[in-house]
Amino acid sequence: MQEWSLRNDPSAAWSLRNDPSAAWSLRNYPSAAWYPCGVDILASRTILRPADYEKTLAFYRDGLSLAVCREYPGGTVFFAGQGLLEVAAHHRGDGPGSFSGALWLQVRDIDSATEELTAAGIGIVREARTEPWGLIEMWIEDPDSIPIVLVQIPQDHPLRRDNR
C-alpha cells in the first residue's frame, strides 16, 4: 500500500495553502501536515563560519561547554539541545560576513548559567530578565559578535504545557 503525501500529489499543497475549506486534504493525505511543501526534512543544523576558527571553537567547546557530536578536518559539530551547531573553518569567503539572526539556547536555570559563564570569562551583554512573553532571557555573544539568547522557560509558561 502506498503512503500518500504531498510528494505524491503536489496539487494538495496548493489546496492546503490557498483554500481554508480544504481540510479534507488532511484526511486524504494524512502526512500533508508534515510535508506542506513536499520536502522531507530529516535533520537540520546551524553552521557558523567564524573569522577566527580556533577562538570560536574554544568559546563553544570550553566557554559554553557544548558536547562534541563529531569532528572533521576543518570543523566541529556540537550538540545544542535538540539541535546541532557546526563551527566550520571552510567556505568563509574573503569579505566580512554578517549574521542578522541569533542563536536561541534553552537552559535549565538562568542563574546557574550566569555563574558558569562569568566563571568562564564570558561577558554578559544583557542581564537576565523576564520578557513580556513570559520567558526569562539573558544575552551574550560569541567572538564574532553573533547574538546568543539564553532562555529559561518558567514552570507555568505555555511552552511547558502539554496541548494534546
Secondary structure, DSSP 4 states (H G I P E B T S, - for coil): -PPP-TTT-THHHHHHHH-TTTTHHHHHSGGGGT-TTS-------EEE--SSHHHHHHIIIIIS-PPEEEEETTEEEEEETTEEEEEESS---SSPP---S-EEEE-S-HHHHHHHHHHTTPPPSEEEEE-TTS-EEEEEE-TT--EEEEEE--TTSGGGS---
